Amino acid sequence: AAMRPLAFIGSVAYAAAFGWCVWALLALPVGSHGGQDTLAAFLPPRLAEERAKLESPGAVALLGVAVAFLAARGCSGIVQELADAVLYCFLWDKQDGIVDAKRAPQSF
């Protein structure tokens, strides 16, 4: 239970870093470096055209922050619940003092 606030803070930090990276890539000037777009060299032509029409990289970055936050919370929630279930099963099996599960790891 003590790790849940840290997991939340980690998710916020991850999402913020992801959003900043999205903004940094999309905010690169179009047509810089001698008239060639910096990012367009790596993008398919159709996607490069869409990026050139983009008026607000900040809005896209905020959307990226929201999606990254939800993904990070979802994944960390699944891992947390799985760890709780494994610990519960181990403690349930050990309550008689002997770990006699058929497939228990040697470290238990």
N, CA, C and O atoms as a GROMACS GRO file, in nm:
protein
  432
    1ALA      N    1   0.081  -0.120   0.000
    1ALA     CA    2   0.000   0.000   0.000
    1ALA      C    3   0.086   0.126   0.000
    1ALA      O    4   0.044   0.229  -0.051
    2ALA      N    5   0.205   0.117   0.058
    2ALA     CA    6   0.293   0.234   0.063
    2ALA      C    7   0.351   0.267  -0.073
    2ALA      O    8   0.394   0.380  -0.096
    3MET      N    9   0.354   0.171  -0.163
    3MET     CA   10   0.412   0.193  -0.295
    3MET      C   11   0.314   0.257  -0.393
    3MET      O   12   0.355   0.307  -0.497
    4ARG      N   13   0.187   0.255  -0.361
    4ARG     CA   14   0.087   0.308  -0.455
    4ARG      C   15   0.107   0.457  -0.485
    4ARG      O   16   0.097   0.496  -0.602
    5PRO      N   17   0.135   0.543  -0.386
    5PRO     CA   18   0.161   0.683  -0.421
    5PRO      C   19   0.286   0.698  -0.507
    5PRO      O   20   0.290   0.783  -0.596
    6LEU      N   21   0.387   0.617  -0.482
    6LEU     CA   22   0.508   0.624  -0.564
    6LEU      C   23   0.480   0.577  -0.706
    6LEU      O   24   0.536   0.631  -0.802
    7ALA      N   25   0.395   0.477  -0.720
    7ALA     CA   26   0.358   0.432  -0.855
    7ALA      C   27   0.282   0.541  -0.929
    7ALA      O   28   0.300   0.559  -1.049
    8PHE      N   29   0.197   0.613  -0.857
    8PHE     CA   30   0.123   0.724  -0.919
    8PHE      C   31   0.219   0.834  -0.963
    8PHE      O   32   0.208   0.886  -1.074
    9ILE      N   33   0.313   0.869  -0.876
    9ILE     CA   34   0.410   0.974  -0.909
    9ILE      C   35   0.496   0.929  -1.027
    9ILE      O   36   0.528   1.009  -1.115
   10GLY      N   37   0.534   0.802  -1.028
   10GLY     CA   38   0.610   0.749  -1.141
   10GLY      C   39   0.533   0.756  -1.272
   10GLY      O   40   0.589   0.788  -1.376
   11SER      N   41   0.404   0.727  -1.266
   11SER     CA   42   0.320   0.735  -1.386
   11SER      C   43   0.310   0.879  -1.435
   11SER      O   44   0.313   0.905  -1.555
   12VAL      N   45   0.296   0.972  -1.342
   12VAL     CA   46   0.289   1.113  -1.380
   12VAL      C   47   0.420   1.157  -1.443
   12VAL      O   48   0.420   1.227  -1.545
   13ALA      N   49   0.532   1.118  -1.383
   13ALA     CA   50   0.664   1.155  -1.437
   13ALA      C   51   0.686   1.095  -1.576
   13ALA      O   52   0.736   1.162  -1.666
   14TYR      N   53   0.649   0.969  -1.592
   14TYR     CA   54   0.663   0.904  -1.723
   14TYR      C   55   0.578   0.975  -1.828
   14TYR      O   56   0.625   1.002  -1.939
   15ALA      N   57   0.454   1.003  -1.793
   15ALA     CA   58   0.364   1.068  -1.889
   15ALA      C   59   0.414   1.208  -1.923
   15ALA      O   60   0.407   1.250  -2.039
   16ALA      N   61   0.464   1.281  -1.824
   16ALA     CA   62   0.515   1.416  -1.850
   16ALA      C   63   0.638   1.411  -1.941
   16ALA      O   64   0.650   1.493  -2.032
   17ALA      N   65   0.727   1.317  -1.917
   17ALA     CA   66   0.845   1.304  -2.002
   17ALA      C   67   0.805   1.266  -2.144
   17ALA      O   68   0.861   1.318  -2.241
   18PHE      N   69   0.710   1.176  -2.157
   18PHE     CA   70   0.662   1.136  -2.289
   18PHE      C   71   0.601   1.256  -2.362
   18PHE      O   72   0.630   1.280  -2.479
   19GLY      N   73   0.516   1.331  -2.292
   19GLY     CA   74   0.453   1.448  -2.352
   19GLY      C   75   0.554   1.553  -2.394
   19GLY      O   76   0.540   1.616  -2.499
   20TRP      N   77   0.658   1.573  -2.311
   20TRP     CA   78   0.760   1.670  -2.346
   20TRP      C   79   0.835   1.626  -2.471
   20TRP      O   80   0.866   1.709  -2.558
   21CYS      N   81   0.865   1.496  -2.482
   21CYS     CA   82   0.934   1.446  -2.601
   21CYS      C   83   0.848   1.462  -2.727
   21CYS      O   84   0.898   1.498  -2.833
   22VAL      N   85   0.719   1.435  -2.714
   22VAL     CA   86   0.629   1.454  -2.828
   22VAL      C   87   0.627   1.600  -2.869
   22VAL      O   88   0.637   1.632  -2.987
   23TRP      N   89   0.615   1.689  -2.771
   23TRP     CA   90   0.614   1.832  -2.802
   23TRP      C   91   0.747   1.874  -2.866
   23TRP      O   92   0.747   1.950  -2.963
   24ALA      N   93   0.859   1.826  -2.812
   24ALA     CA   94   0.990   1.865  -2.866
   24ALA      C   95   1.006   1.821  -3.011
   24ALA      O   96   1.062   1.894  -3.093
   25LEU      N   97   0.958   1.701  -3.043
   25LEU     CA   98   0.968   1.654  -3.182
   25LEU      C   99   0.875   1.732  -3.275
   25LEU      O  100   0.913   1.768  -3.386
   26LEU      N  101   0.753   1.755  -3.229
   26LEU     CA  102   0.657   1.822  -3.317
   26LEU      C  103   0.680   1.972  -3.327
   26LEU      O  104   0.635   2.035  -3.422
   27ALA      N  105   0.750   2.030  -3.230
   27ALA     CA  106   0.774   2.174  -3.231
   27ALA      C  107   0.899   2.212  -3.310
   27ALA      O  108   0.931   2.330  -3.322
   28LEU      N  109   0.970   2.112  -3.363
   28LEU     CA  110   1.086   2.145  -3.446
   28LEU      C  111   1.040   2.230  -3.563
   28LEU      O  112   0.935   2.203  -3.621
   29PRO      N  113   1.116   2.332  -3.597
   29PRO     CA  114   1.073   2.419  -3.708
   29PRO      C  115   1.064   2.344  -3.840
   29PRO      O  116   1.154   2.267  -3.875
   30VAL      N  117   0.957   2.366  -3.911
   30VAL     CA  118   0.939   2.307  -4.044
   30VAL      C  119   1.021   2.390  -4.141
   30VAL      O  120   1.007   2.512  -4.146
   31GLY      N  121   1.106   2.324  -4.217
   31GLY     CA  122   1.185   2.394  -4.318
   31GLY      C  123   1.314   2.452  -4.265
   31GLY      O  124   1.374   2.537  -4.331
   32SER      N  125   1.360   2.409  -4.149
   32SER     CA  126   1.487   2.458  -4.098
   32SER      C  127   1.602   2.382  -4.162
   32SER      O  128   1.579   2.289  -4.239
   33HIS      N  129   1.723   2.417  -4.132
   33HIS     CA  130   1.844   2.353  -4.184
   33HIS      C  131   1.849   2.359  -4.337
   33HIS      O  132   1.850   2.256  -4.404
   34GLY      N  133   1.852   2.476  -4.389
   34GLY     CA  134   1.866   2.491  -4.533
   34GLY      C  135   1.741   2.457  -4.611
   34GLY      O  136   1.750   2.414  -4.726
   35GLY      N  137   1.626   2.474  -4.552
   35GLY     CA  138   1.502   2.451  -4.622
   35GLY      C  139   1.450   2.309  -4.610
   35GLY      O  140   1.340   2.281  -4.659
   36GLN      N  141   1.524   2.220  -4.547
   36GLN     CA  142   1.477   2.081  -4.533
   36GLN      C  143   1.422   2.062  -4.392
   36GLN      O  144   1.482   2.104  -4.294
   37ASP      N  145   1.308   2.000  -4.385
   37ASP     CA  146   1.244   1.973  -4.257
   37ASP      C  147   1.325   1.869  -4.180
   37ASP      O  148   1.360   1.765  -4.235
   38THR      N  149   1.355   1.898  -4.054
   38THR     CA  150   1.437   1.808  -3.973
   38THR      C  151   1.371   1.673  -3.954
   38THR      O  152   1.435   1.570  -3.972
   39LEU      N  153   1.244   1.672  -3.917
   39LEU     CA  154   1.174   1.548  -3.887
   39LEU      C  155   1.122   1.478  -4.012
   39LEU      O  156   1.103   1.356  -4.012
   40ALA      N  157   1.097   1.553  -4.120
   40ALA     CA  158   1.037   1.495  -4.240
   40ALA      C  159   1.127   1.391  -4.306
   40ALA      O  160   1.078   1.305  -4.380
   41ALA      N  161   1.257   1.396  -4.280
   41ALA     CA  162   1.348   1.298  -4.338
   41ALA      C  163   1.319   1.158  -4.284
   41ALA      O  164   1.352   1.059  -4.350
   42PHE      N  165   1.260   1.149  -4.166
   42PHE     CA  166   1.234   1.020  -4.102
   42PHE      C  167   1.088   0.976  -4.114
   42PHE      O  168   1.056   0.862  -4.082
   43LEU      N  169   1.001   1.064  -4.158
   43LEU     CA  170   0.858   1.033  -4.165
   43LEU      C  171   0.816   0.995  -4.306
   43LEU      O  172   0.877   1.041  -4.403
   44PRO      N  173   0.714   0.911  -4.319
   44PRO     CA  174   0.657   0.887  -4.452
   44PRO      C  175   0.601   1.019  -4.507
   44PRO      O  176   0.558   1.104  -4.430
   45PRO      N  177   0.601   1.036  -4.639
   45PRO     CA  178   0.560   1.164  -4.697
   45PRO      C  179   0.421   1.211  -4.653
   45PRO      O  180   0.401   1.330  -4.626
   46ARG      N  181   0.326   1.121  -4.647
   46ARG     CA  182   0.190   1.160  -4.609
   46ARG      C  183   0.184   1.210  -4.465
   46ARG      O  184   0.113   1.305  -4.434
   47LEU      N  185   0.257   1.144  -4.376
   47LEU     CA  186   0.262   1.187  -4.237
   47LEU      C  187   0.336   1.319  -4.223
   47LEU      O  188   0.300   1.402  -4.139
   48ALA      N  189   0.439   1.340  -4.304
   48ALA     CA  190   0.512   1.467  -4.302
   48ALA      C  191   0.421   1.582  -4.345
   48ALA      O  192   0.432   1.693  -4.292
   49GLU      N  193   0.332   1.557  -4.442
   49GLU     CA  194   0.237   1.660  -4.485
   49GLU      C  195   0.142   1.696  -4.371
   49GLU      O  196   0.112   1.813  -4.348
   50GLU      N  197   0.094   1.593  -4.300
   50GLU     CA  198   0.004   1.618  -4.187
   50GLU      C  199   0.074   1.697  -4.078
   50GLU      O  200   0.015   1.787  -4.018
   51ARG      N  201   0.200   1.665  -4.053
   51ARG     CA  202   0.275   1.736  -3.951
   51ARG      C  203   0.295   1.883  -3.990
   51ARG      O  204   0.291   1.971  -3.904
   52ALA      N  205   0.316   1.908  -4.118
   52ALA     CA  206   0.334   2.046  -4.163
   52ALA      C  207   0.208   2.129  -4.141
   52ALA      O  208   0.216   2.251  -4.123
   53LYS      N  209   0.092   2.067  -4.143
   53LYS     CA  210  -0.035   2.137  -4.122
   53LYS      C  211  -0.069   2.155  -3.975
   53LYS      O  212  -0.163   2.227  -3.941
   54LEU      N  213   0.006   2.090  -3.888
   54LEU     CA  214  -0.022   2.092  -3.744
   54LEU      C  215  -0.006   2.233  -3.689
   54LEU      O  216   0.099   2.295  -3.703
   55GLU      N  217  -0.112   2.283  -3.626
   55GLU     CA  218  -0.109   2.419  -3.572
   55GLU      C  219  -0.068   2.424  -3.426
   55GLU      O  220  -0.011   2.523  -3.381
   56SER      N  221  -0.097   2.318  -3.352
   56SER     CA  222  -0.071   2.321  -3.208
   56SER      C  223  -0.002   2.193  -3.162
   56SER      O  224  -0.069   2.096  -3.128
   57PRO      N  225   0.132   2.191  -3.159
   57PRO     CA  226   0.200   2.073  -3.108
   57PRO      C  227   0.171   2.050  -2.960
   57PRO      O  228   0.178   1.937  -2.912
   58GLY      N  229   0.140   2.157  -2.888
   58GLY     CA  230   0.108   2.144  -2.746
   58GLY      C  231  -0.017   2.061  -2.720
   58GLY      O  232  -0.022   1.984  -2.625
   59ALA      N  233  -0.118   2.077  -2.805
   59ALA     CA  234  -0.241   1.999  -2.789
   59ALA      C  235  -0.215   1.851  -2.813
   59ALA      O  236  -0.267   1.765  -2.742
   60VAL      N  237  -0.134   1.821  -2.913
   60VAL     CA  238  -0.098   1.682  -2.940
   60VAL      C  239  -0.017   1.625  -2.824
   60VAL      O  240  -0.035   1.510  -2.785
   61ALA      N  241   0.072   1.706  -2.768
   61ALA     CA  242   0.153   1.662  -2.654
   61ALA      C  243   0.066   1.635  -2.532
   61ALA      O  244   0.089   1.538  -2.460
   62LEU      N  245  -0.035   1.720  -2.508
   62LEU     CA  246  -0.126   1.696  -2.395
   62LEU      C  247  -0.206   1.567  -2.414
   62LEU      O  248  -0.228   1.493  -2.318
   63LEU      N  249  -0.248   1.541  -2.535
   63LEU     CA  250  -0.316   1.415  -2.563
   63LEU      C  251  -0.221   1.297  -2.539
   63LEU      O  252  -0.262   1.194  -2.486
   64GLY      N  253  -0.095   1.314  -2.580
   64GLY     CA  254   0.004   1.211  -2.555
   64GLY      C  255   0.028   1.187  -2.407
   64GLY      O  256   0.048   1.074  -2.364
   65VAL      N  257   0.026   1.295  -2.328
   65VAL     CA  258   0.041   1.283  -2.183
   65VAL      C  259  -0.074   1.202  -2.125
   65VAL      O  260  -0.052   1.112  -2.043
   66ALA      N  261  -0.195   1.232  -2.168
   66ALA     CA  262  -0.312   1.161  -2.115
   66ALA      C  263  -0.307   1.012  -2.150
   66ALA      O  264  -0.334   0.928  -2.065
   67VAL      N  265  -0.274   0.981  -2.274
   67VAL     CA  266  -0.269   0.841  -2.316
   67VAL      C  267  -0.156   0.768  -2.245
   67VAL      O  268  -0.174   0.655  -2.201
   68ALA      N  269  -0.039   0.832  -2.233
   68ALA     CA  270   0.074   0.769  -2.165
   68ALA      C  271   0.043   0.746  -2.017
   68ALA      O  272   0.082   0.644  -1.961
   69PHE      N  273  -0.026   0.841  -1.954
   69PHE     CA  274  -0.061   0.826  -1.813
   69PHE      C  275  -0.156   0.707  -1.794
   69PHE      O  276  -0.136   0.625  -1.704
   70LEU      N  277  -0.258   0.699  -1.878
   70LEU     CA  278  -0.352   0.588  -1.867
   70LEU      C  279  -0.284   0.453  -1.894
   70LEU      O  280  -0.314   0.354  -1.827
   71ALA      N  281  -0.195   0.450  -1.991
   71ALA     CA  282  -0.124   0.326  -2.020
   71ALA      C  283  -0.032   0.286  -1.904
   71ALA      O  284  -0.026   0.169  -1.867
   72ALA      N  285   0.039   0.383  -1.848
   72ALA     CA  286   0.130   0.353  -1.736
   72ALA      C  287   0.052   0.307  -1.614
   72ALA      O  288   0.093   0.213  -1.546
   73ARG      N  289  -0.060   0.373  -1.584
   73ARG     CA  290  -0.140   0.331  -1.469
   73ARG      C  291  -0.201   0.193  -1.491
   73ARG      O  292  -0.208   0.112  -1.399
   74GLY      N  293  -0.246   0.167  -1.612
   74GLY     CA  294  -0.303   0.036  -1.642
   74GLY      C  295  -0.200  -0.076  -1.627
   74GLY      O  296  -0.228  -0.178  -1.564
   75CYS      N  297  -0.083  -0.056  -1.684
   75CYS     CA  298   0.022  -0.160  -1.674
   75CYS      C  299   0.069  -0.177  -1.531
   75CYS      O  300   0.086  -0.290  -1.485
   76SER      N  301   0.091  -0.067  -1.459
   76SER     CA  302   0.138  -0.081  -1.321
   76SER      C  303   0.029  -0.141  -1.233
   76SER      O  304   0.060  -0.212  -1.137
   77GLY      N  305  -0.096  -0.113  -1.262
   77GLY     CA  306  -0.205  -0.174  -1.186
   77GLY      C  307  -0.212  -0.324  -1.205
   77GLY      O  308  -0.234  -0.398  -1.109
   78ILE      N  309  -0.193  -0.370  -1.328
   78ILE     CA  310  -0.193  -0.513  -1.355
   78ILE      C  311  -0.077  -0.581  -1.284
   78ILE      O  312  -0.095  -0.686  -1.222
   79VAL      N  313   0.041  -0.522  -1.293
   79VAL     CA  314   0.158  -0.580  -1.227
   79VAL      C  315   0.138  -0.583  -1.076
   79VAL      O  316   0.173  -0.681  -1.010
   80GLN      N  317   0.083  -0.476  -1.020
   80GLN     CA  318   0.061  -0.469  -0.875
   80GLN      C  319  -0.037  -0.577  -0.829
   80GLN      O  320  -0.012  -0.645  -0.729
   81GLU      N  321  -0.147  -0.593  -0.901
   81GLU     CA  322  -0.245  -0.694  -0.863
   81GLU      C  323  -0.188  -0.835  -0.879
   81GLU      O  324  -0.217  -0.922  -0.796
   82LEU      N  325  -0.109  -0.858  -0.982
   82LEU     CA  326  -0.047  -0.989  -1.000
   82LEU      C  327   0.051  -1.018  -0.886
   82LEU      O  328   0.054  -1.130  -0.834
   83ALA      N  329   0.129  -0.919  -0.847
   83ALA     CA  330   0.222  -0.938  -0.736
   83ALA      C  331   0.146  -0.965  -0.606
   83ALA      O  332   0.188  -1.050  -0.527
   84ASP      N  333   0.036  -0.896  -0.584
   84ASP     CA  334  -0.045  -0.921  -0.465
   84ASP      C  335  -0.100  -1.064  -0.465
   84ASP      O  336  -0.101  -1.129  -0.360
   85ALA      N  337  -0.144  -1.112  -0.580
   85ALA     CA  338  -0.199  -1.247  -0.588
   85ALA      C  339  -0.092  -1.352  -0.562
   85ALA      O  340  -0.117  -1.450  -0.491
   86VAL      N  341   0.027  -1.333  -0.617
   86VAL     CA  342   0.135  -1.428  -0.594
   86VAL      C  343   0.174  -1.430  -0.446
   86VAL      O  344   0.194  -1.537  -0.389
   87LEU      N  345   0.184  -1.312  -0.386
   87LEU     CA  346   0.219  -1.305  -0.244
   87LEU      C  347   0.110  -1.370  -0.158
   87LEU      O  348   0.141  -1.442  -0.063
   88TYR      N  349  -0.015  -1.346  -0.191
   88TYR     CA  350  -0.126  -1.406  -0.116
   88TYR      C  351  -0.120  -1.558  -0.124
   88TYR      O  352  -0.134  -1.627  -0.023
   89CYS      N  353  -0.100  -1.609  -0.245
   89CYS     CA  354  -0.095  -1.755  -0.262
   89CYS      C  355   0.023  -1.814  -0.185
   89CYS      O  356   0.011  -1.921  -0.124
   90PHE      N  357   0.138  -1.747  -0.189
   90PHE     CA  358   0.254  -1.796  -0.115
   90PHE      C  359   0.226  -1.797   0.035
   90PHE      O  360   0.256  -1.896   0.102
   91LEU      N  361   0.170  -1.690   0.087
   91LEU     CA  362   0.142  -1.684   0.231
   91LEU      C  363   0.034  -1.785   0.270
   91LEU      O  364   0.040  -1.841   0.380
   92TRP      N  365  -0.062  -1.808   0.185
   92TRP     CA  366  -0.167  -1.907   0.213
   92TRP      C  367  -0.106  -2.047   0.222
   92TRP      O  368  -0.140  -2.125   0.310
   93ASP      N  369  -0.015  -2.077   0.130
   93ASP     CA  370   0.049  -2.208   0.130
   93ASP      C  371   0.144  -2.222   0.248
   93ASP      O  372   0.162  -2.333   0.299
   94LYS      N  373   0.205  -2.115   0.293
   94LYS     CA  374   0.305  -2.122   0.398
   94LYS      C  375   0.242  -2.116   0.538
   94LYS      O  376   0.315  -2.131   0.637
   95GLN      N  377   0.115  -2.096   0.550
   95GLN     CA  378   0.054  -2.078   0.682
   95GLN      C  379   0.072  -2.199   0.772
   95GLN      O  380   0.068  -2.185   0.895
   96ASP      N  381   0.091  -2.318   0.715
   96ASP     CA  382   0.115  -2.435   0.799
   96ASP      C  383   0.264  -2.458   0.826
   96ASP      O  384   0.302  -2.556   0.890
   97GLY      N  385   0.349  -2.367   0.776
   97GLY     CA  386   0.493  -2.376   0.800
   97GLY      C  387   0.570  -2.449   0.693
   97GLY      O  388   0.692  -2.453   0.697
   98ILE      N  389   0.500  -2.508   0.596
   98ILE     CA  390   0.565  -2.584   0.489
   98ILE      C  391   0.512  -2.535   0.355
   98ILE      O  392   0.391  -2.528   0.334
   99VAL      N  393   0.604  -2.502   0.266
   99VAL     CA  394   0.564  -2.466   0.130
   99VAL      C  395   0.562  -2.595   0.049
   99VAL      O  396   0.667  -2.646   0.010
  100ASP      N  397   0.442  -2.647   0.026
  100ASP     CA  398   0.430  -2.776  -0.042
  100ASP      C  399   0.359  -2.765  -0.178
  100ASP      O  400   0.302  -2.862  -0.226
  101ALA      N  401   0.364  -2.649  -0.237
  101ALA     CA  402   0.305  -2.633  -0.370
  101ALA      C  403   0.389  -2.712  -0.470
  101ALA      O  404   0.510  -2.723  -0.454
  102LYS      N  405   0.325  -2.766  -0.571
  102LYS     CA  406   0.394  -2.851  -0.668
  102LYS      C  407   0.497  -2.774  -0.751
  102LYS      O  408   0.602  -2.828  -0.784
  103ARG      N  409   0.468  -2.650  -0.784
  103ARG     CA  410   0.557  -2.574  -0.871
  103ARG      C  411   0.613  -2.449  -0.802
  103ARG      O  412   0.637  -2.349  -0.869
  104ALA      N  413   0.635  -2.453  -0.675
  104ALA     CA  414   0.690  -2.337  -0.605
  104ALA      C  415   0.837  -2.320  -0.642
  104ALA      O  416   0.911  -2.418  -0.648
  105PRO      N  417   0.882  -2.199  -0.666
  105PRO     CA  418   1.023  -2.176  -0.695
  105PRO      C  419   1.111  -2.215  -0.576
  105PRO      O  420   1.066  -2.211  -0.461
  106GLN      N  421   1.233  -2.253  -0.603
  106GLN     CA  422   1.325  -2.294  -0.497
  106GLN      C  423   1.352  -2.181  -0.399
  106GLN      O  424   1.380  -2.206  -0.282
  107SER      N  425   1.344  -2.055  -0.447
  107SER     CA  426   1.372  -1.941  -0.359
  107SER      C  427   1.266  -1.926  -0.250
  107SER      O  428   1.292  -1.860  -0.150
  108PHE      N  429   1.149  -1.985  -0.267
  108PHE     CA  430   1.047  -1.980  -0.163
  108PHE      C  431   1.084  -2.077  -0.054
  108PHE      O  432   1.012  -2.089   0.045
   0.00000   0.00000   0.00000
